[in-house]
Amino acid sequence: MKLNKFSFTDEEFITIVNQISAKEIPMGQQSAPITTMDESIAIERLDSLGIIIFFVWIVELFGIAEDDLTKFMEAEDFTVRAIKVFVMQKATRAYDYATAKEYCERCL
């Protein structure tokens, strides 16, 4: 179901972030799932390529312009909270949680 506004709870957003980042963890490495909004996807989770691919999926899922992503990435604040605020401000597409979760399961 498509919505007009991004409306995930923190817990739902953490689940989506975990689904995406789990696919981008370098082969042979393991990472504990993110459990709080203040955790970063960058620290001991994803390498530089993994971070780029993670954000490719975020902008694709939520319809965010590449220029907006470039500006966000320059700040280098990759906490889940910062990513959620970014998505809330820049998303041109929004889904309910179930649809976004299904998208992540099918497309990643």
C-alpha positions in Angstrom: 0.0 0.0 0.0 1.5 3.3 -1.1 1.0 6.3 1.3 1.5 10.0 0.9 3.8 10.5 3.8 6.7 8.5 5.4 5.3 7.2 8.7 7.5 4.4 10.0 8.0 4.0 13.7 11.6 3.9 14.9 11.3 0.1 15.4 10.0 -0.4 11.8 12.7 1.8 10.4 15.4 -0.1 12.3 14.0 -3.4 10.8 14.3 -2.0 7.3 17.8 -0.7 7.9 18.8 -4.1 9.2 17.3 -5.8 6.2 19.2 -3.6 3.8 22.5 -3.5 5.7 22.5 -7.3 6.2 22.8 -7.8 2.4 25.8 -5.4 2.2 28.0 -6.8 5.0 31.3 -8.0 3.4 31.5 -11.7 2.8 33.0 -13.6 5.7 32.1 -10.9 8.2 29.3 -10.9 10.7 27.6 -8.0 12.3 25.1 -7.7 15.1 21.8 -6.2 14.1 21.2 -2.6 14.9 18.9 -2.2 17.9 18.8 1.6 18.6 18.3 4.7 16.6 21.7 6.1 17.7 23.7 3.2 16.2 25.7 3.9 13.0 25.6 1.7 9.9 29.3 2.7 9.3 31.1 1.7 12.4 32.2 -1.9 12.1 29.2 -2.8 10.0 29.7 -1.8 6.4 32.7 -0.9 4.3 32.7 2.1 2.0 31.2 0.2 -0.9 28.5 -1.3 1.4 27.6 2.1 2.6 27.2 3.4 -1.0 25.0 0.4 -2.0 23.0 0.7 1.2 22.1 4.3 0.3 21.4 3.3 -3.3 18.7 1.1 -1.9 17.4 3.8 0.4 17.1 6.4 -2.4 15.5 3.8 -4.7 13.0 2.7 -2.1 11.9 6.2 -1.0 12.4 8.1 -4.3 15.1 10.5 -3.0 17.2 12.6 -5.4 20.9 11.8 -5.9 21.8 15.5 -5.1 20.1 15.2 -1.8 21.9 12.0 -1.0 25.3 13.5 -1.9 24.7 16.4 0.5 23.6 14.0 3.3 26.6 11.7 2.8 29.0 14.7 3.1 27.8 15.2 6.7 29.0 11.7 7.5 26.4 11.1 10.2 25.2 7.6 9.4 23.2 6.9 12.6 19.8 5.3 12.0 18.2 8.5 13.5 20.0 10.7 11.0 19.0 8.4 8.1 15.4 8.4 9.2 15.3 12.2 9.5 16.8 12.4 6.0 14.2 10.0 4.6 11.4 11.9 6.3 12.6 15.2 4.8 13.5 14.0 1.3 11.2 11.0 0.4 9.0 11.5 -2.6 7.6 7.9 -2.2 6.2 6.4 0.9 5.0 3.0 1.8 3.5 1.3 4.7 5.9 -0.8 6.7 4.6 -4.1 5.3 5.1 -3.0 1.7 8.5 -1.7 2.3 9.5 -4.9 4.1 8.2 -7.0 1.2 10.1 -4.7 -1.2 13.3 -5.3 0.7 12.8 -9.1 0.8 12.1 -9.3 -2.9 14.5 -6.8 -4.4 17.6 -7.2 -2.2 
